[in-house]
Amino acid sequence: MSYFRIIVPIYNSEPYLARALRDVRKQTFKDYHLVTVDDMSFDQKAIKSILKEFKPDAAIFNKTKRFNGGSRNVGCERFKDDLYTLFMDNDDEMPDPETFQKLHDFIEAHGRPDLIRLPYIS
């Protein structure tokens, strides 16, 4: 069991996927599972190369098109005992390496709420 399960749906994201996964792997808080779900990308060869570098705990390749919501649901089937699930799009950035630690500290300070919604910051 990990504290976080980070689910990243992937679709034709070769130009920016490495940046997103690098931001996850740079986090100082390491108690998480990283789950990627590729939704039948046209650039799967490049995607597989990127995933080989960042070694997700589960790399799933859909055999039928699921679209973003469906790929998130597929990702939720892995590591069901993790305490919290975070959804991260394949082009998101997380430049602060303390993001997971800050989120963990907030959760613990507020009695482990059932749901936390983070605002989108552009």
C-alpha positions in Angstrom: 0.0 0.0 0.0 1.2 3.5 -0.9 -0.1 6.8 0.2 -0.8 8.1 -3.3 -1.6 6.4 -6.6 -0.9 8.7 -9.5 -2.8 7.8 -12.7 -1.6 9.3 -16.0 -3.7 8.6 -19.1 -1.6 8.9 -22.2 -2.7 9.6 -25.8 -0.2 10.8 -28.5 1.9 12.6 -26.0 5.4 11.9 -27.1 6.4 15.6 -27.2 5.6 16.3 -23.5 5.1 13.0 -21.6 8.8 12.8 -20.4 8.5 16.2 -18.8 5.3 15.2 -16.9 6.8 11.9 -15.7 10.1 13.6 -14.8 8.2 16.0 -12.6 6.6 13.0 -10.8 9.9 11.2 -10.3 11.6 14.4 -9.0 9.1 14.6 -6.1 10.8 14.3 -2.7 7.8 12.4 -1.3 8.3 8.8 -2.6 5.3 6.9 -1.1 3.3 6.5 -4.3 2.6 4.2 -7.2 2.8 5.6 -10.7 0.3 4.1 -13.2 0.3 5.0 -16.9 -2.6 4.0 -19.2 -2.0 4.4 -23.0 -5.2 4.8 -24.9 -4.0 3.4 -28.3 -1.6 6.2 -29.1 -0.3 6.4 -32.7 3.2 7.1 -31.2 3.3 4.0 -29.0 6.9 3.1 -30.0 8.1 6.5 -28.6 5.7 6.2 -25.6 7.2 2.8 -24.7 10.7 4.3 -24.9 9.7 7.1 -22.5 8.1 4.6 -20.1 11.2 2.5 -20.1 13.1 5.5 -18.9 10.7 6.5 -16.1 9.6 2.9 -15.0 6.0 3.4 -13.9 4.8 0.8 -11.4 2.2 -0.2 -13.9 2.2 0.6 -17.6 -1.1 -0.4 -19.2 -1.8 -0.3 -22.9 -5.6 -0.3 -23.8 -6.6 -2.8 -26.5 -9.7 -0.8 -27.3 -10.2 3.0 -27.2 -11.3 4.2 -23.8 -10.8 8.0 -24.0 -9.5 9.9 -21.0 -12.2 9.0 -18.5 -12.1 5.3 -19.4 -8.3 5.3 -19.2 -8.5 6.8 -15.7 -11.0 4.0 -14.7 -8.6 1.4 -16.1 -5.8 2.9 -14.0 -8.0 2.7 -10.9 -8.0 -1.1 -11.2 -4.3 -1.1 -10.1 -3.1 -0.6 -6.5 -6.6 -0.4 -5.1 -5.3 -0.3 -1.5 -3.4 3.0 -2.0 -4.8 5.7 0.3 -5.4 8.6 -2.2 -5.7 8.7 -6.0 -4.3 11.6 -8.0 -5.1 12.1 -11.7 -2.5 13.8 -13.7 -2.8 14.6 -17.5 0.1 13.5 -19.7 1.0 17.1 -20.5 0.8 18.5 -16.9 3.7 20.0 -15.2 4.6 19.9 -11.5 7.7 22.1 -11.2 7.7 22.1 -7.3 9.4 18.9 -6.1 7.7 19.3 -2.8 4.1 19.1 -4.2 3.4 15.6 -3.0 4.9 16.3 0.4 2.9 19.4 0.8 -0.3 17.6 -0.2 0.5 14.8 2.2 1.1 17.2 5.1 -2.2 19.0 4.3 -4.1 15.8 4.3 -2.6 14.6 7.6 -3.2 18.1 9.2 -6.9 17.9 8.2 -7.7 14.4 9.4 -7.4 12.5 6.1 -10.5 13.9 4.4 -12.4 11.6 1.9 -11.9 13.9 -1.0 -9.6 16.8 -1.9 -10.1 18.9 -5.0 -7.1 20.8 -6.2 -7.6 23.9 -8.4 -6.3 24.0 -11.9 -3.5 26.6 -12.1 -2.6 27.8 -15.5 
